[in-house]
Amino acid sequence: MDLLFDFTRRMISMDLTLIYAVIAGIVVLLGLILYFRVQAFISLLIASIVVGLLSGMEPGAVLQTVQEGMGSTLGFVATVVGLGAMFGAILEASGGATAIAQFLVSKMGDRGAPSAMVITGFVVAIPVFFDVAFIILVPVLYALQRRTGKSLLLFAIPLMAGLACTHAFIPPTPGPVAVADIIGVDLGWVILLGFIAGVPTALVGGLVFGRYISGKMMIQAPSLTESEETGTSLPHVGMLITIIAIPIFLILLNTLTTGGIWSLPGPIHATIALIGHPFGALIIANLLAWYLLGIRQGFEKDTLFDITTKSMMPAGTIILLTGAGGAFKQVLVDTGTGEMVAQAMSEMGIPLIVFAFLSAVFIRVIQGSATVAMITAAGLVSPLLANFELSDFKIACVVIAIASGSTILSHVNDSGFWLVSQYLGISEKQTFRSWTMMTTILAIVGFAMACLLFITGF
C-alpha cells in the first residue's frame, strides 16, 4: 500500500494534468462498458479522445492521432485475425476438433483421458476460438463422464485449461496477436514463449487442479442433446495436426532466420521471409484446409465459401476492438503520458513486467472481457517500452504477462463464466469453485513463467 501511495505521489508531482487525463479516460472507459453497456469498441475510442483532450491536445490533433493509431494497428492485425478465423472455421466444420479429441482418448485410455483433454484443448484452440472449441468438444466430455462414472470436472477442467492457455498465449489467436502488434514484437517470439509458458501453466491449472477439484465435487454430465450424436466421417488426425503445425513452424522458422540466429543463402532467406511471414503462413494453411479438410472431405465449394464468410463476423468485432486499442496507445504516446509513467516506475523500481500484469488484472476483474483487458493493458504498456532497452525475447515475455493478467478471476461479468456454467450444468457457486479458481491458477502460473523467462532470457 505504501508502494502504491509513493508511486502515485511521484506521478502527481510530475504532471497533474496528464495524470487526471489518464484516470479520467479509464473511468470513462469502464463507466461506458459497465454502467451504460456501450460496446467496447466505441468506449475505447471515446476514452482515447477524452485522454487526448484533457491532456491539452487540439481536437483536430486528437482525431488525427486516433486515426493513425487505428490504421497502424489494423494493417497487421486485421489480416492475421481474418485468416485465422477462416482457418478455424474450416477445421470446426470438418469435425477436426472432435477427431483430435477422440483419437487422443482412444490412444491414452480412460486413465489418460484428462491428459488427452489438456492436449486437445491446447492444440484445437490454436485455430479455433475458445467458446466455439469448448461447445464442439462438450459431447466428448459428457461421453467420458458417463463411461467412467467420475466427476465431469476431471475431464472438463483439463480441456478448459488447455483451451484458455492457448487462447491467451499463442498466436494466431486474436488476443496475443493484438498485444504483440500494439507493443511491437515479432509474432514468432510470442508463439515460442507462449508454448514454453503455456505448457506448464495448462498442466498445473488443468491436470493438478482438475484432479483436486473433481475429488471435491462430483458432477454428472447433463442430459443427452441432439448435438452429441454425429454420423459424419471425421478427418485423419495426422493430417489435422500437420495442417495446424505448418503455419506455426513457418512463422517460427522466419523468426529464427530474420533474427540472425540462422544464416541462410539469399534466395532461401527471401523465400522463408515470404512464406514464414504470418500473412504467407496463414494463407498457406487456409489453402491446405480448404482442399484437404473441405474438398477432400466432400464439402461443396459454395458451402466452404459460406463457412469462411460467416467466420468473418466474430473476427470483425475483435479487429475493431484491437484498432481502438491501438488508438488508445497512440494517444498515450503523443501526449507523453507513457514516458512520464515509465520515469515514475523507474524511480520506484517497479518492473515493467509487473506493471503489465497488474494493468491487465485490474481491467479484467472490473469489466470481465479478457480481450478488452489485453488490449487496454497493451495500450498502457506500449508507450513505456521506448524507455527500456529490451530484446524481442523480453518484450514477448511482457506479452505473456499481459495475457496472464487478462485470464485471472473470471466471474459473473465474463461471458465465459456463464458458458461453462450452462454447458457443465453446475451452479454459480460451483462455477466459482472450479472455473474461476482455474483461471486464477492459470494467471498466476503463467505470470510466474513469464517472469522466470524474463529474468533468465536475453
Backbone torsions as a table, in degrees:
resi	resn	phi	psi	omega
1	MET	NA	-41.4	177.8
2	ASP	-63.8	-36.3	179.5
3	LEU	-64.2	-43.6	178.7
4	LEU	-63.5	-40.8	180.0
5	PHE	-64.0	-42.8	-178.3
6	ASP	-66.6	-40.3	178.4
7	PHE	-61.4	-44.1	179.2
8	THR	-64.2	-42.0	-179.3
9	ARG	-62.0	-42.3	-179.6
10	ARG	-65.2	-39.8	179.9
11	MET	-66.9	-41.0	179.6
12	ILE	-63.3	-37.2	-179.8
13	SER	-67.8	-19.6	-178.6
14	MET	-82.2	-53.5	-178.5
15	ASP	-161.8	101.3	-175.7
16	LEU	-63.7	-36.0	-177.2
17	THR	-62.7	-46.4	-179.0
18	LEU	-66.2	-37.8	178.5
19	ILE	-62.0	-49.1	178.9
20	TYR	-59.9	-38.1	-178.3
21	ALA	-64.3	-45.7	-179.6
22	VAL	-66.8	-44.5	178.9
23	ILE	-60.9	-43.8	179.3
24	ALA	-62.4	-40.0	179.6
25	GLY	-62.4	-44.1	-179.8
26	ILE	-67.8	-40.0	177.6
27	VAL	-62.3	-43.9	178.0
28	VAL	-61.6	-45.2	-179.5
29	LEU	-57.9	-52.0	-178.2
30	LEU	-67.8	-38.0	179.1
31	GLY	-63.5	-42.9	179.8
32	LEU	-64.7	-41.3	-177.6
33	ILE	-74.1	-46.5	-172.4
34	LEU	-81.4	-46.6	-172.7
35	TYR	-90.5	-49.9	-176.3
36	PHE	-88.6	-9.5	178.8
37	ARG	58.1	37.9	175.6
38	VAL	-80.3	138.6	-178.4
39	GLN	-54.9	142.3	-172.6
40	ALA	-60.1	-31.1	-179.0
41	PHE	-60.8	-54.1	-179.0
42	ILE	-70.8	-29.8	177.7
43	SER	-63.1	-42.5	178.2
44	LEU	-65.1	-39.7	178.7
45	LEU	-64.3	-45.0	179.9
46	ILE	-64.0	-42.4	178.5
47	ALA	-61.1	-39.1	178.1
48	SER	-62.5	-44.6	-179.8
49	ILE	-65.1	-40.8	179.0
50	VAL	-60.7	-46.0	179.7
51	VAL	-61.3	-44.3	-179.5
52	GLY	-62.4	-46.9	-177.9
53	LEU	-66.3	-44.5	-179.3
54	LEU	-69.8	-20.0	177.6
55	SER	-81.7	-7.5	177.5
56	GLY	102.6	6.0	178.8
57	MET	-75.2	149.3	175.0
58	GLU	-68.8	147.0	-179.3
59	PRO	-53.4	-43.1	179.2
60	GLY	-63.3	-39.0	179.8
61	ALA	-67.6	-36.9	178.6
62	VAL	-62.1	-47.8	-178.9
63	LEU	-65.2	-36.5	176.7
64	GLN	-64.7	-39.3	177.7
65	THR	-64.5	-43.1	177.9
66	VAL	-60.5	-42.8	179.3
67	GLN	-63.3	-43.5	179.8
68	GLU	-64.2	-42.1	179.5
69	GLY	-64.2	-41.9	177.5
70	MET	-63.0	-48.3	-175.2
71	GLY	-64.3	-46.0	-177.1
72	SER	-66.4	-28.6	-179.7
73	THR	-82.7	-43.1	-172.3
74	LEU	-71.6	-25.6	-178.5
75	GLY	-54.0	-40.5	-179.0
76	PHE	-92.1	-50.7	-171.9
77	VAL	-64.1	-42.5	-177.5
78	ALA	-59.1	-41.3	-179.0
79	THR	-67.2	-47.2	-177.1
80	VAL	-66.6	-46.6	-179.0
81	VAL	-65.2	-40.6	178.9
82	GLY	-62.8	-46.6	178.6
83	LEU	-65.0	-40.3	178.6
84	GLY	-64.2	-38.0	179.6
85	ALA	-65.4	-41.8	178.8
86	MET	-66.3	-42.3	177.9
87	PHE	-58.4	-47.6	-179.7
88	GLY	-65.1	-35.3	-178.8
89	ALA	-65.7	-38.6	178.7
90	ILE	-68.5	-41.7	177.7
91	LEU	-60.1	-42.6	-180.0
92	GLU	-63.8	-48.2	-175.8
93	ALA	-65.8	-30.3	-177.9
94	SER	-77.7	-10.8	-176.1
95	GLY	83.9	17.7	-176.5
96	GLY	-61.9	-39.8	-178.7
97	ALA	-63.2	-44.8	179.1
98	THR	-65.1	-38.3	179.9
99	ALA	-62.0	-43.3	179.3
100	ILE	-63.6	-45.6	-179.2
101	ALA	-62.3	-47.1	-178.0
102	GLN	-65.9	-37.0	178.5
103	PHE	-63.7	-48.1	-177.9
104	LEU	-64.2	-40.7	179.6
105	VAL	-65.7	-39.6	-179.9
106	SER	-66.1	-33.3	-179.8
107	LYS	-80.0	-35.2	-174.2
108	MET	-97.4	-12.6	177.4
109	GLY	76.0	176.0	-177.9
110	ASP	-63.6	-36.8	-179.9
111	ARG	-66.3	-34.4	179.8
112	GLY	-93.5	7.2	-176.8
113	ALA	-59.6	-41.5	177.0
114	PRO	-58.3	-42.0	177.1
115	SER	-64.1	-38.9	177.9
116	ALA	-62.1	-36.8	179.9
117	MET	-69.2	-37.6	176.0
118	VAL	-61.2	-48.2	-179.1
119	ILE	-62.4	-44.0	179.0
120	THR	-57.9	-50.4	180.0
121	GLY	-60.4	-41.7	-177.6
122	PHE	-63.9	-39.5	-177.4
123	VAL	-79.9	-46.5	-173.8
124	VAL	-65.7	-34.4	-176.5
125	ALA	-72.3	-8.6	177.0
126	ILE	-62.9	-49.7	178.3
127	PRO	-98.3	-16.0	-172.1
128	VAL	-114.0	136.2	179.2
129	PHE	-59.8	151.9	-175.2
130	PHE	-54.1	-54.4	-173.2
131	ASP	-64.3	-38.5	179.1
132	VAL	-65.5	-47.3	-179.3
133	ALA	-61.4	-41.1	-179.8
134	PHE	-62.6	-46.3	-179.3
135	ILE	-63.6	-39.9	179.2
136	ILE	-61.7	-40.0	-171.7
137	LEU	-92.7	-5.6	178.9
138	VAL	-55.8	-41.7	178.1
139	PRO	-58.4	-32.4	177.1
140	VAL	-65.1	-41.5	177.5
141	LEU	-61.8	-44.8	179.6
142	TYR	-58.9	-45.6	-177.6
143	ALA	-63.2	-41.2	179.2
144	LEU	-63.6	-42.0	-179.1
145	GLN	-64.5	-43.1	-178.2
146	ARG	-68.5	-36.0	-177.6
147	ARG	-73.0	-37.2	-175.3
148	THR	-95.2	-23.9	-176.6
149	GLY	76.0	6.8	179.7
150	LYS	-90.8	171.2	-178.3
151	SER	-61.9	138.4	177.2
152	LEU	-56.3	-30.9	-177.6
153	LEU	-66.8	-23.0	178.8
154	LEU	-61.8	-28.7	-179.9
155	PHE	-104.5	-32.9	-176.2
156	ALA	-71.1	-43.4	-178.2
157	ILE	-62.1	-46.7	175.9
158	PRO	-59.5	-42.2	178.8
159	LEU	-61.0	-48.3	-177.4
160	MET	-66.3	-33.7	177.3
161	ALA	-65.2	-44.7	177.6
162	GLY	-62.3	-44.2	178.3
163	LEU	-62.3	-46.7	-175.4
164	ALA	-66.4	-40.3	-179.6
165	CYS	-63.4	-50.0	-179.7
166	THR	-64.5	-41.2	-179.5
167	HIS	-59.6	-35.1	-177.2
168	ALA	-90.2	-31.9	-168.2
169	PHE	-103.7	-28.6	-164.6
170	ILE	-119.3	113.8	171.3
171	PRO	-60.9	154.8	11.9
172	PRO	-90.3	26.1	171.4
173	THR	-62.9	146.3	-167.7
174	PRO	-60.9	-39.7	-175.3
175	GLY	-57.2	-59.7	179.6
176	PRO	-64.9	-29.7	175.5
177	VAL	-62.2	-45.9	-179.4
178	ALA	-63.7	-46.7	-178.7
179	VAL	-64.0	-43.7	-179.7
180	ALA	-59.6	-40.2	-179.2
181	ASP	-72.4	-41.1	-178.0
182	ILE	-64.5	-40.7	-178.9
183	ILE	-93.8	-5.1	170.2
184	GLY	77.4	67.6	177.6
185	VAL	-139.5	147.5	-179.6
186	ASP	-60.6	133.3	-175.9
187	LEU	-64.2	-29.6	179.7
188	GLY	-61.4	-40.3	178.2
189	TRP	-64.9	-37.9	179.8
190	VAL	-66.7	-40.5	177.3
191	ILE	-61.2	-48.3	-177.7
192	LEU	-60.8	-51.2	-178.3
193	LEU	-72.3	-28.0	175.1
194	GLY	-61.9	-40.6	176.2
195	PHE	-67.3	-46.3	-176.8
196	ILE	-61.5	-43.0	-179.5
197	ALA	-80.9	-31.9	-173.6
198	GLY	-73.6	-35.0	-177.1
199	VAL	-62.1	-55.7	178.4
200	PRO	-64.5	-31.7	178.2
201	THR	-63.5	-45.6	179.5
202	ALA	-66.2	-36.4	-179.7
203	LEU	-67.0	-43.6	179.8
204	VAL	-68.8	-51.1	-177.9
205	GLY	-70.7	-28.8	-177.4
206	GLY	-92.7	-61.7	-175.7
207	LEU	-74.7	-52.9	-175.8
208	VAL	-64.3	-53.3	-179.3
209	PHE	-69.3	-34.3	179.3
210	GLY	-60.7	-43.3	178.0
211	ARG	-64.5	-40.0	-178.7
212	TYR	-65.3	-52.9	-172.8
213	ILE	-72.1	-29.1	178.3
214	SER	-69.4	-25.7	175.4
215	GLY	-75.5	-20.2	179.6
216	LYS	-94.0	-25.5	-174.5
217	MET	-132.3	113.9	176.3
218	MET	-90.4	108.3	-177.6
219	ILE	-114.4	123.6	175.6
220	GLN	-85.4	149.9	176.3
221	ALA	-66.3	140.7	177.2
222	PRO	-63.0	174.8	-178.1
223	SER	-60.4	153.5	178.6
224	LEU	-60.2	144.3	175.8
225	THR	-123.3	162.4	-179.6
226	GLU	-61.4	-30.9	-176.6
227	SER	-67.9	-13.8	-179.1
228	GLU	-78.5	-19.1	-178.2
229	GLU	-96.7	127.6	179.1
230	THR	-144.8	135.5	177.0
231	GLY	-109.9	8.5	-176.7
232	THR	-73.5	135.3	175.1
233	SER	-71.2	137.2	-175.0
234	LEU	-99.7	148.7	179.5
235	PRO	-68.8	161.2	-179.2
236	HIS	-69.4	135.8	-174.6
237	VAL	-65.3	-40.1	179.6
238	GLY	-57.9	-40.5	177.9
239	MET	-66.5	-40.4	179.9
240	LEU	-61.7	-48.7	-179.2
241	ILE	-61.5	-40.6	179.9
242	THR	-62.6	-45.4	-178.5
243	ILE	-64.2	-39.7	178.9
244	ILE	-68.9	-37.0	-175.2
245	ALA	-75.7	-29.3	-174.2
246	ILE	-57.3	-51.6	-179.4
247	PRO	-64.4	-35.7	178.7
248	ILE	-65.0	-44.7	178.8
249	PHE	-60.8	-45.8	-177.9
250	LEU	-63.6	-42.2	179.5
251	ILE	-64.8	-43.4	178.5
252	LEU	-65.2	-40.0	178.1
253	LEU	-61.5	-42.2	178.0
254	ASN	-64.2	-39.5	178.4
255	THR	-62.3	-42.5	-178.8
256	LEU	-67.8	-36.6	-178.3
257	THR	-79.7	-43.4	-179.6
258	THR	-72.3	-24.0	178.4
259	GLY	-80.4	0.3	177.5
260	GLY	83.1	3.8	179.9
261	ILE	-72.5	-37.3	174.2
262	TRP	-116.8	137.9	178.1
263	SER	-108.1	122.0	-176.8
264	LEU	-127.8	157.3	176.0
265	PRO	-57.5	153.6	-174.8
266	GLY	-51.4	-53.8	-178.2
267	PRO	-61.2	-39.7	179.2
268	ILE	-66.6	-42.0	178.7
269	HIS	-60.4	-42.3	-179.1
270	ALA	-66.2	-38.2	179.2
271	THR	-65.4	-44.6	179.3
272	ILE	-64.4	-37.1	178.6
273	ALA	-62.5	-32.0	179.9
274	LEU	-77.1	-52.9	-175.2
275	ILE	-82.0	-16.7	-179.8
276	GLY	-94.4	-8.6	171.7
277	HIS	-65.8	143.7	-179.9
278	PRO	-50.3	-35.7	177.8
279	PHE	-61.8	-53.7	-177.5
280	GLY	-63.0	-43.8	-177.3
281	ALA	-63.2	-42.0	-178.7
282	LEU	-75.5	-30.0	173.6
283	ILE	-63.8	-45.1	177.7
284	ILE	-59.6	-45.5	180.0
285	ALA	-61.3	-39.8	179.0
286	ASN	-65.4	-41.8	179.7
287	LEU	-65.4	-40.8	177.2
288	LEU	-64.0	-44.8	179.4
289	ALA	-64.3	-41.4	-179.5
290	TRP	-58.3	-43.0	-177.5
291	TYR	-83.9	-53.1	-172.2
292	LEU	-73.7	-39.4	-179.6
293	LEU	-95.5	-12.6	-178.9
294	GLY	-106.7	-78.6	-176.1
295	ILE	-59.7	-46.7	-178.7
296	ARG	-67.1	-22.8	179.0
297	GLN	-90.8	2.1	175.1
298	GLY	97.3	7.3	177.8
299	PHE	-74.3	141.2	172.6
300	GLU	-74.3	151.7	-179.9
301	LYS	-60.9	-39.6	179.1
302	ASP	-65.4	-35.0	178.2
303	THR	-65.2	-44.5	178.1
304	LEU	-62.7	-37.5	177.4
305	PHE	-62.0	-43.2	179.0
306	ASP	-66.0	-41.1	-179.5
307	ILE	-60.6	-48.9	-177.9
308	THR	-70.4	-32.6	178.4
309	THR	-66.8	-44.6	179.4
310	LYS	-64.2	-27.8	-179.6
311	SER	-66.8	-17.1	-179.6
312	MET	-73.1	-19.7	-175.9
313	MET	-65.7	-55.1	176.6
314	PRO	-66.8	-30.9	179.0
315	ALA	-64.3	-35.7	-178.7
316	GLY	-60.5	-40.1	179.0
317	THR	-62.1	-45.9	-178.6
318	ILE	-66.0	-39.3	179.8
319	ILE	-61.6	-47.0	-179.3
320	LEU	-65.8	-39.9	176.5
321	LEU	-58.6	-44.1	-179.3
322	THR	-64.7	-40.6	177.9
323	GLY	-61.7	-41.0	177.3
324	ALA	-65.3	-36.0	175.0
325	GLY	-63.6	-37.2	175.6
326	GLY	-64.6	-35.9	176.7
327	ALA	-66.0	-42.9	177.7
328	PHE	-59.1	-44.3	177.9
329	LYS	-59.9	-45.5	-175.3
330	GLN	-64.7	-36.1	177.2
331	VAL	-63.1	-42.9	178.9
332	LEU	-64.1	-35.8	178.2
333	VAL	-67.3	-49.9	-173.9
334	ASP	-70.2	-26.0	178.1
335	THR	-84.0	-11.3	-178.8
336	GLY	84.4	7.7	-178.4
337	THR	-65.1	-39.7	-178.9
338	GLY	-59.7	-44.3	179.2
339	GLU	-63.4	-38.5	-179.6
340	MET	-65.6	-44.8	179.6
341	VAL	-64.6	-40.6	179.5
342	ALA	-61.2	-39.6	179.2
343	GLN	-64.9	-42.5	178.8
344	ALA	-64.8	-41.2	178.0
345	MET	-62.6	-41.4	-179.4
346	SER	-63.1	-44.2	-179.4
347	GLU	-65.4	-31.7	-178.8
348	MET	-88.2	-13.4	-178.9
349	GLY	76.4	23.5	177.7
350	ILE	-82.8	118.7	-179.8
351	PRO	-62.8	144.1	179.2
352	LEU	-58.1	-40.7	-175.5
353	ILE	-66.7	-32.0	177.0
354	VAL	-70.2	-43.5	177.4
355	PHE	-59.7	-41.5	180.0
356	ALA	-61.8	-46.0	-179.6
357	PHE	-63.1	-48.9	-176.6
358	LEU	-66.4	-34.4	177.4
359	SER	-60.9	-45.6	179.6
360	ALA	-66.6	-40.3	178.7
361	VAL	-59.1	-47.2	-176.8
362	PHE	-59.0	-49.3	-178.3
363	ILE	-68.2	-40.6	-178.3
364	ARG	-61.5	-50.5	-175.5
365	VAL	-63.8	-38.1	-175.3
366	ILE	-75.5	-44.6	-173.2
367	GLN	-112.6	-9.4	168.2
368	GLY	96.2	-39.3	-174.8
369	SER	-77.8	123.7	177.5
370	ALA	-66.7	-37.6	-179.3
371	THR	-64.1	-46.2	178.1
372	VAL	-62.6	-39.7	179.4
373	ALA	-63.0	-43.5	-179.9
374	MET	-64.4	-45.8	-176.3
375	ILE	-68.5	-41.9	179.2
376	THR	-65.6	-45.0	178.8
377	ALA	-62.5	-39.4	177.3
378	ALA	-62.6	-39.3	177.2
379	GLY	-62.8	-36.2	179.0
380	LEU	-73.4	-36.2	-174.9
381	VAL	-81.7	-36.6	-174.0
382	SER	-52.1	-45.8	-179.6
383	PRO	-65.5	-18.7	-177.9
384	LEU	-78.5	-23.7	-170.9
385	LEU	-65.2	-27.2	179.3
386	ALA	-63.2	-19.8	-178.2
387	ASN	-94.6	2.6	178.6
388	PHE	-126.8	139.7	175.7
389	GLU	-94.0	92.0	-175.7
390	LEU	-119.5	141.7	174.3
391	SER	-74.2	165.7	175.7
392	ASP	-59.4	-34.7	178.1
393	PHE	-57.9	-48.3	-176.9
394	LYS	-73.0	-33.8	176.2
395	ILE	-65.9	-36.3	175.5
396	ALA	-63.4	-33.9	175.3
397	CYS	-63.3	-36.1	177.1
398	VAL	-64.7	-38.3	176.3
399	VAL	-60.2	-43.7	179.6
400	ILE	-64.9	-37.3	177.7
401	ALA	-63.3	-42.9	177.5
402	ILE	-63.8	-44.0	178.9
403	ALA	-60.5	-39.9	179.0
404	SER	-63.8	-46.5	179.5
405	GLY	-61.1	-34.7	-178.4
406	SER	-75.2	-11.0	-178.5
407	THR	-90.0	-20.1	-166.6
408	ILE	-66.6	146.8	164.7
409	LEU	49.2	54.6	174.1
410	SER	-65.6	124.1	-179.7
411	HIS	-138.1	-153.4	-166.3
412	VAL	-65.3	-16.2	178.4
413	ASN	-91.7	8.3	179.4
414	ASP	-111.8	129.5	-179.3
415	SER	-62.6	-29.5	178.7
416	GLY	-61.7	-33.7	178.3
417	PHE	-58.0	-46.5	-176.6
418	TRP	-76.9	-31.7	176.4
419	LEU	-60.9	-47.9	179.7
420	VAL	-64.5	-45.0	-179.7
421	SER	-58.7	-43.1	-177.0
422	GLN	-68.5	-49.8	-172.9
423	TYR	-76.7	-25.0	176.7
424	LEU	-91.2	-9.8	178.0
425	GLY	67.3	40.9	-178.4
426	ILE	-119.0	159.1	-177.9
427	SER	-77.1	170.6	177.8
428	GLU	-61.1	-40.7	179.4
429	LYS	-62.9	-42.7	178.5
430	GLN	-66.8	-34.6	178.2
431	THR	-66.8	-39.6	175.1
432	PHE	-60.6	-44.6	-175.7
433	ARG	-69.7	-26.7	-176.1
434	SER	-105.6	-70.9	-175.6
435	TRP	-64.0	-49.6	-177.3
436	THR	-63.3	-42.4	177.3
437	MET	-64.4	-39.1	179.5
438	MET	-62.5	-45.4	-179.9
439	THR	-63.2	-34.3	178.2
440	THR	-68.8	-40.8	176.7
441	ILE	-63.3	-43.5	177.8
442	LEU	-57.8	-43.3	-178.6
443	ALA	-63.9	-45.1	-176.7
444	ILE	-67.9	-46.2	180.0
445	VAL	-66.9	-41.6	178.2
446	GLY	-61.2	-42.5	178.6
447	PHE	-66.2	-40.1	177.3
448	ALA	-60.9	-41.6	177.9
449	MET	-65.6	-40.4	178.5
450	ALA	-62.0	-43.1	178.7
451	CYS	-64.7	-41.9	179.8
452	LEU	-62.2	-44.2	178.5
453	LEU	-66.7	-38.4	-179.6
454	PHE	-62.8	-43.4	-177.0
455	ILE	-71.3	-40.5	-174.7
456	THR	-92.5	-9.2	-176.9
457	GLY	-77.8	-169.0	-176.6
458	PHE	-124.2	NA	NA
